[in-house]
């Protein structure tokens, strides 16, 4: 099966005629091919978006909303098809794609489609009969580049606010997981999205993505992915004065105090460690446990983790395949590094070859490691897989020191029934998101993003709509 680009409302082959292999990670085999697009395809998409921009940006918000709500509705109507495609393309359990990925893509489009109906302008009245009011206008053509871990979920998280606020978009999904973006192309055609408003160009990050970032007529870039790639994008985009929203890496701490609601904490910590094979930027990969309950936690946690069912993602499993052979090898190399650094593997730590059709797939057993210094590489570098470390602590100050020691600052979790302690810790943790006694509860109105090397800017709610627009102050003197 060959996928196509979506340019000017049509499914089109790449101008080079070249294609890239697309693997099913659960079986370790090629199952489709995607366009190996280059700067010519990107420029064609940009020109299409430019031509569509005047009509789309001036379309009444209610009409834009109606079209985008229709996109959302079709996503929900095709939930089973999209979830199956996501599971095959990414390796994640089908149950997870059905419960999380595709419903969230629907919610993203619906949320921003309706948010623009409630977007208010500001007015400032001066005493000497002067009125200032602020309007927000779409930027024009914007670029959206999304990662492989939550393919349609994060693709729609960028595209929906950009389109809702009146921009036209040139978007690139990850070349590792392109299928649901391709299916979204067909959904947009069926929903009646005007030609050129959204353009989806497939290809490699270093070629297609680079062409999007470099294109002089793309005025803003929204990117989610690795910190190193974000650094390269910023180096290209900043001198061109493009607006940048970068959601990058994470090495998130979970801090567990003895007064926590233990059973809820334990169940949630297993999920926050290994959901989507640990391939969520919000997963907790460093777990710090108050010493008085450390041994109890270690025993119970390892027991639960060792019982997680790993295997064919199309069956009833807890853990599916990681996204690629290269990523599997990266994860396994970090487990070996942890051993070299003095860590003890309590469970997992090896590749898995399930019986049957997935015997050649890319699986890693959920892994728990203890005995590492908080400053070692295993505890400082992003692994982005089913690997967590556990470490005891004796005081709030020690827990904060270890939690804040990394270059990243995306999300953190606190488990305690002491509201004063929770507030103190939340204020001092260096992260853009702090969950207390929960994990991954997301209100789409709230700001999403990180500090330090976890990124620049915020997504979500009016933060996203503001990013994709420019404010203009209009001052009127009343005579």
LUMMITOR-470021 format. One record per residue: residue in three letters; x, y, z of N, C-alpha, C in turn. Coordinates in steps of 0.2 Angstrom, whole numbers, plus 5000, padded with zeros to 4 digits. Layout:
% LUMMITOR-470021
alaXYZXYZXYZ ...
//
This chain:
% LUMMITOR-470021
unk500449945000500050005000500450065000 unk500350114995500750174995500250234998 unk500550275002500250335005500350385000 unk499950445001500050504997500050565001 unk500350614998500350685002499650705000 unk499450755004498750795004498950865003 unk498850884996499050954994498550984990 unk498351044992497751074988497151034988 unk496951004993496350964993496350894990 unk496950874987497050814983497550764986 unk497450704985498050654987498450654981 unk499150664982499650674977500250634979 unk500550604974501250564975501750624976 unk502350604978502950644979503150664972 unk503450724971503750744965504350704963 unk504650674968505250634966505150564964 unk504550544965504350474964504550424969 unk504950444974505250404979504850394985 unk504850334988504550314994504950284999 unk504750285005505050265011504650205014 unk505050155016504650095019504350115026 unk503850085027503450095034503350035037 unk503650025043503649965047503049955052 unk502849895052502349875058502849845063 unk502949885069503449865074503249805078 unk502649785078502449725081502649655078 unk502749665071502949605067503649615064 unk503949675064504549695062504649685054 unk504049705051504049705043503749765040 unk503949775034503649835030502949815028 unk502449865029501849845027501549905023 unk501849965022501650015018502250055016 unk502150105011502650155009502350225009 unk502850265011502650335012503050385007 unk502750435005503150485001503750505004 unk504350505000504950535002504950604999 unk504550645002504450714999505150755001 unk505150814996505750854997505450934997 unk505950974996505751044996505251064990 unk505251024985504751044980504051034982 unk503950974986503250964988503051014994 unk503551024998503351075003503151145000 unk503551164995503351224991502751224988 unk502551174985501851164982501351164987 unk501451144993500951144999500951215001 unk501451255002501451325004501051364999 unk501251354993500851394988500051384988 unk499951324989499251304990498951334996 unk499251335002499051365008498951445007 unk499451475004499451545003498851564999 unk498651524994498051534989497451534993 unk497451484998496851465002496751515008 unk497251555010497251585016496751645016 unk496651685011496251745011495551725013 unk495251675009494551655010494451615017 unk494951575019494851545025494951595031 unk495351635031495451685037494951735037 unk494551745032493951795032493351755033 unk493351695033492751655034492451665041 unk491851675042491551685048491751625053 unk491851645059492151595064491651535064 unk490951555064490451495065490551445059 unk490651475053490751425047491351385048 unk491951415050492551375051492351325056 unk492051345062491851295067491451235064 unk490951255060490551195058490951145054 unk491451165050491851125046492251085050 unk492551115055493051075060492651025064 unk492051045066491651005070491550935066 unk491350945059491250895055491850845055 unk492450875054493050835055493050795061 unk492950825067492950795073492450735073 unk491850745070491350695070491550635066 unk491850645060492050595056492550545060 unk493050585063493550545067493250495072 unk492750525075492350475080491950425076 unk491650435071491350385067491850335064 unk492450345063492950305060493450285066 unk493150285072493650265078493950195077 unk493550145075493850085075494350075069 unk494250105064494750105058495350145060 unk495350205063495850245065496250205071 unk495950175075496250145081496650085079 unk496450045074496749995071497350015068 unk497350065064497850095060498450125065 unk498250155070498650175075499050125078 unk498750075080499050015083499549975079 unk499349965073499749935068500449975066 unk500250045066500850085064501350105069 unk501050105076501450125081501650065086 unk501350015086501449955090501049965097 unk500750015098500350025105499749975105 unk499549955111498949915111498349945108 unk497949905105497349925101496849955106 unk496849925112496449955117496550025119 unk497250035119497450105121497250155116 unk497350135109497250185104496450195104 unk496050145105495350155106495150195111 unk495450195117495250225123495550295124 unk496050305121496450375122496550405115 unk496950375111497250415105496750445101 unk496250405098495750425094495250475097 unk494950455103494550495106494850565107 unk495450565109495750635110495850675104 unk495950645098496050675092495350705090 unk494850675092494150695091494050755095 unk494250755102494150805106494550865104 unk495150855102495550915100495250955094 unk494950925089494650965084493950995087 unk493550955091492950985093493051045098 unk493651035102493751085107493951155104 unk494451155099494651215096494151245091 unk493751195088493151225084492651265087 unk492551245094492051275098492351335102 unk492951325103493351385107493351445103 unk493351445096493451505093492751545093 unk492251515095491551545095491551585102 unk492051575106491951615113492651655114 unk492951665109493651705109493451775109 unk493551815115493351885116493951925114 unk493851985112494352035111494452075117 unk494952115118495052165124494952235122 unk494652275127494652345126494852385132 unk495252435131495452475136495252555135 unk494852575139494552645139494952695143 unk495252745139495652795142495252855145 unk495452885150494952945153494852995148 unk495253015143495253065139494853045132 unk494353005133493952985127494352955121 unk494752905124495152865119495052795121 unk494852755115494752685116495252645112 unk495552595116495952555113495652485113 unk495652445107495452385107495952335104 unk495952275106496452225103496152175099 unk496352165093496052105089496652065088 unk496451995087496951945085496851925078 unk497351925074497351905067497751845066 unk497551795061497951735060498551755056 unk499151715057499751735055499851725047 unk499551675045499551655038499651585036 unk500251565034500451495033500851475039 unk500651425042501051395048501251325047 unk501851305050502051235050501951195056 unk501751135056501551095061501951025060 unk502351005065502750945064502650905071 unk502450845070502250805076502650745076 unk502650715082503050655084502650585082 unk503050535084502750465083502450435088 unk502450455094502250425100501450425101 unk501150475099500450485100500250515093 unk500250475088500250515081499650555079 unk499050535079498550575078498350625083 unk498350595089498250635095498650705095 unk499350695094499750755094499750795087 unk499650765082499550795075498950845076 unk498350815078497750855079497850915084 unk498250905089498350945094498651015092 unk499051005086499351065083498851095077 unk498651045073498251075067497651105069 unk497251075074496651105076496651175078 unk497051205082497051275084497251315079 unk497751295075498051335069497451345064 unk497051295062496551305057495951345060 unk495751325067495251365070495351435070 unk495951455071496151535072496251565065 unk496151525059496051555053496751545049 unk497251515051497851495047497751445042 unk498151435037498251385033498851345035 unk498851275035499351235038499751195033 unk500451195034500851135030501051095036 unk500851035036501050985042501350925040 unk501850905044502250845043502150795049 unk501850735048501850685053502550655054 unk502650615059503250575059503250525053 unk503850515050503850465045503850395048 unk503950385054503850325058503150305058 unk502650345059501950335060501550375056 unk501550365050501150415045500450395044 unk500250335046499550315043498950355045 unk498850375051498250405053498250475050 unk498850505049498850575046498650565039 unk498850515035498550495029497750485029 unk497550455034496850445034496450505036 unk496850555040496550615041496450655035 unk496850645030496850685023496150665020 unk495950595020495350575018494750605021 unk494850605028494250635032494150705030 unk494750745029494650815028494250825021 unk494450785016494050785010493350775011 unk493150725015492450705016492150755020 unk492450795024492150845028492050905025 unk492350915019492250975015492751035017 unk493251015020493751065021494051095015 unk494051165014494251195007494951175005 unk495051164999495651144996496251194998 unk496851165001497351215002497351235010 unk496851225013496851255020497251205024 unk497251145023497751095027498051055021 unk498751055022499151015018499650975022 unk499650905020500050855024500550825019 unk501150845021501750825017502150765021 unk502250705019502550655022503350655020 unk503750625024504450625023504850625029 unk505550625028506050625033506050695036 unk506250695043506350755046506850795044 unk507450765042508050805039507950835032 unk507450815029507250835022506650875022 unk506050845023505450875023505350925028 unk505450895034505450945040505851005040 unk506450995037506951045037506651095032 unk506351075026506151115021505551165024 unk505151135028504551165031504851225036 unk505351205040505651255044506051315041 unk506351295035506751345031506251385027 unk505651365025505351405020505151475022 unk505351525018505251595020504551615021 unk504051575018503351605018502951565024 unk503351525028503051495034503251535039 unk502751565043502951615048502951595055 unk502751525056502751505063502851425063 unk503151395068503251325068503051305075 unk502651255075502451215081502751145080 unk503151125085503551065084503451025091 unk503350965091503450915096503850865094 unk504350845099504850795097505450805102 unk506050775100506650775104506950845105 unk507350855110507650915112508150935107 unk508550885105509050895100508850925093 unk508250895091507950915085507650985086 unk507351005092507151065094507651115093 unk508251105096508851145095508951165088 unk508951115084509151135077508551175074 unk507951165075507451205072507451275075 unk507651285081507651355084508251385081 unk508851355079509351385076509251405069 unk508751375065508551395059508051445059 unk507551435063506951485063507051545067 unk507451545072507551615076507851665072 unk508351655068508651715064508151735058 unk507651695057507151715052506551745055 unk506551755062506051785066505351755066 unk505351685065504751645065504551635072 unk503851635073503651615080503751545081 unk503951525087504151455089503751425095 unk503451365094503151335100503551265100 unk503951245105504351185105504151145111 unk503851085110503751045116504150985115 unk504650985120505250935119505250885124 unk505850865126505950805130505750805137 unk505750755141505650755148505950695151 unk506050705158506350655162506050665169 unk505350645169504950665174504950625180 unk504950665186504950635192504250625195 unk504150565199503650555203503850545210 unk503550595215503850595222503250565226 unk503450515230502950475234503150485241 unk502650515245502750525252502350465256 unk502550455262502250395266501550405267 unk501250465267500550475269500150475263 unk500350445257499950445251499450395252 unk498950405247498350355247498650295243 unk498950245247499450195244499150155238 unk498550125239498350085233498250125227 unk497950185227497850225221498550245218 unk498950265223499650285220499950225217 unk499950165219500350105216500050095209 unk499350095209499050075202499250135197 unk499150195199499350245195500050255193 unk500450235197501250245196501450185191 unk501150125191501250075186501050105179 unk500450135179500150165173500650225170 unk500850265175501250325173501950305171 unk502150245173502850225171502850195164 unk502250155163502350105157501750115152 unk501350165153500750175147501150195141 unk500850165135501150175129501850155128 unk502050095132502750075133503250125135 unk502950175139503350225142503550275137 unk503250275131503350325126502850375126 unk502750415131502450475132502850525135 unk502850585133503350635136503150645143 unk502550625145502350645152502450585157 unk502650525154502750475159503250485164 unk503150455170503650465176504250415175 unk504850435174505350385173505850385179 unk505750435183506150435189505650435195 unk505650385199505250375205505550385212 unk505450435215505750445222505250425227 unk505450385232504950355237505250375244 unk504850405248505050415255505250345258 unk505850355262506250295264505850245268 unk505350275272504950235277504550185273 unk504350195267503850145263504250125257 unk504950135257505250115251505250045249 unk505450005254505449925253504749905252 unk504249925255503549905254503349925246 unk503549985244503350005238503749965233 unk504349955234504749915229504449845228 unk504349815233504049745233503349745229 unk502949785231502249795228502349815220 unk502749865219502749895212503049835208 unk503649805210503949755205503449695204 unk503049685209502549625208502049645203 unk501849705203501349725198501649735191 unk502249765191502549775184502649705181 unk502949655185503149595182502549555180 unk501949575182501249545179500949575173 unk501249635171501049665165501049615159 unk500549615155500549565149500849605143 unk501349575140501649605135501549555129 unk501449585123501349545117500949585111 unk500649545107500349565101499849625103 unk499949685100499549745102498849735100 unk498649695095497949685093497549635098 unk497949605103497649565108497549605114 unk497249575120497149605126497849605130 unk498249655129498849655132498949725136 unk499449735140499549795144500149835140 unk500549795137501149825134501249805127 unk501349845122501449825115502149835113 unk502249845107502949845104503149925105 unk503849935105504049995105504150015097 unk504250075095504050105089504550075083 unk505150055085505550035079506149995082 unk506449965077507049925079507649965082 unk507750025079508250075082508050095089 unk507450105090507250135097507350075102 unk507150015100507249955104507949945106 unk508449955102509149955103509350005108 unk509050065107509250125111509050105118 unk508450085119508150065126508650015129 unk508749965125509149905128509849935130 unk510149975126510850005128510850045134 unk510250075136510250115142510150065148 unk509850015147509749965152510449935154 unk510849925149511549895150511949955153 unk511850015151512250075154512050075162 unk511450065163511250065170511550015174 unk511649955172512049905175512749925176 unk513049955171513749975172513850035177 unk513250075178513350125183513150105190 unk513050035191512950005197512249995199 unk511749995194511049985195510949915195 unk510349895199510149825199509449825196 unk509349775191508749765188508349725192 unk507749755194507249715198506749675195 unk506649695189506149655184506249685177 unk506149645172506249665165507049665163 unk507149715159507849725157508049685151 unk507549665147507749615141507249625135 unk507449615129506949605124506549545124 unk505949555121505449505122505249485115 unk505249415113504949395107504349355108 unk503749385107503149345109503049285103 unk502649235105502549185101502049205095 unk502049175090501549185085501849235080 unk501349285077501549325072501949385074 unk502049395081502449445083503149425085 unk503349365083504049335085504649385083 unk504549425078505149465076504949535077 unk504549555082504349625083504849655088 unk504749715089505149755093504849765100 unk504949725105504649725112505249725117 unk505049765122505549765128505149755134 unk505349715139504949705145505049765149 unk504449775153504449835157504949825163 unk505349875164506049875167506049915173 unk506249895179506249935185506949925188 unk507349975189508049975191508150015198 unk508549995202508650035208509450035209 unk509650075214510350075216510750125212 unk510450175209510850215205510850285208 unk511450325207511450395209511050435205 unk510750485208510250525204510550565199 unk511250575199511550615194511850575189 unk511750505189512050465183511750475177 unk512050455171511750465165511050425164 unk510950375167510250335166509750385169 unk509950415175509450455178509350535175 unk509850545171509850615168509650615161 unk509650565157509550565150508850535148 unk508550565143507850535141507950465138 unk507650415140507650355137507050345133 unk506450365135505850365132505650295130 unk505650255135505450185134505150155141 unk505050085141504750055147505250045152 unk505650095155506150095159506050145165 unk506050125171506050175177506550155182 unk506750205185507250195191506850215198 unk506950185203506650195210507250215214 unk507150265219507650295223507350315229 unk507550295235507350325242507550395243 unk507150425247507350495250507150505257 unk507450555260507250565268506950625269 unk506950675265506650745266506350775260 unk505950825261505650865255506250895251 unk506750915255507350955251507750905247 unk507850845250508150795246507850775239 unk507150765240506750745235506750805229 unk506650865231506750915227507350925223 unk507950915227508550915224508650865218 unk508450805219508450755214507950765209 unk507350785210506850795205507150855200 unk507350905203507550965199508250955196 unk508650905197509350895194509450885187 unk508850875183508950855176508850925172 unk509050915166509050975161508250985159 unk507850935160507150945158506750965163 unk506150985161505651015166504951015163 unk504650955161504050955158503450935163 unk503450885166502950865171503250825177 unk502850835182503050795189502350775192 unk502450725197501950705201502050705208 unk501650725212501750725219501150675222 unk501350635227500850595230500950605238 unk500450635241500350655248499650675250 unk499450665256498850695258498950755262 unk499550785262499650845266499650905261 unk499150935261498950995256499551045256 unk499751065262500251115263500951085260 unk501151025261501750995258501650995250 unk501050975248500950975241500951045237 unk500751095241500751165238501551185238 unk501851175244502551185244502951155238 unk502851095237503251055232503051085225 unk502451095224502251115217502551175216 unk502651225220502951285219503651285217 unk503951235220504751225219504951175214 unk504551135212504651095206504751125200 unk505351115196505451145190505151105184 unk504451115183504151085178503551125176 unk503351115170502751155167502051125170 unk502051065172501451035174501650995181 unk501151005186501250965192500550935193 unk500550865193499950825195500050805203 unk499550815207499550795214499050745215 unk499250685217498850625218498450605212 unk498750615206498450595200498950595194 unk498750575188499250575183498850585176 unk499050625172498750635165498050645165 unk497850685170497150715170497250785166 unk496950795160497050845156496450885155 unk496450945157495950995155496251035149 unk495851035143496151055137496151135137 unk495851165142495951235143496551265146 unk496951215149497551235153498151235149 unk498651275151499351275147499651215148 unk499951195142500351135142501051145139 unk501551125142502251145140502751135146 unk503351145144503851135150504351195150 unk504751185155505351235156505951205155 unk506551245155507151225154507251195147 unk507551135146507651105140507051065137 unk506451065141505851035139505451075134 unk505651135132505351175127505251245128 unk504851275123504751355123503951355121 unk503651395125502951415124502451365127 unk501851375126501251335129500751325124 unk500451265124499951245120499351235124 unk498751225121498151215125497751275126 unk497051275125496551325126496751385122 unk496651445125496851505122497551525121 unk497951485125498651485124498851465117 unk498551415114498751395107498451435102 unk497851465103497551505099497951575098 unk498151595104498551655104499251645100 unk499551585101500151575097500051575090 unk499451555088499351555080499051615078 unk499051675082498851735079499351785082 unk499251845079499651905081499151955084 unk499251985089498852045092498952105089 unk498452145088498452215085498052255089 unk498452315091498052365095497752415090 unk497152435091496852485087496652545092 unk496852605091496752655096496352715092 unk495752735095495352775092495252835097 unk495352895095495152955099494452985097 unk494052985102493353015100493353085101 unk493253125096493153195096492453225098 
//
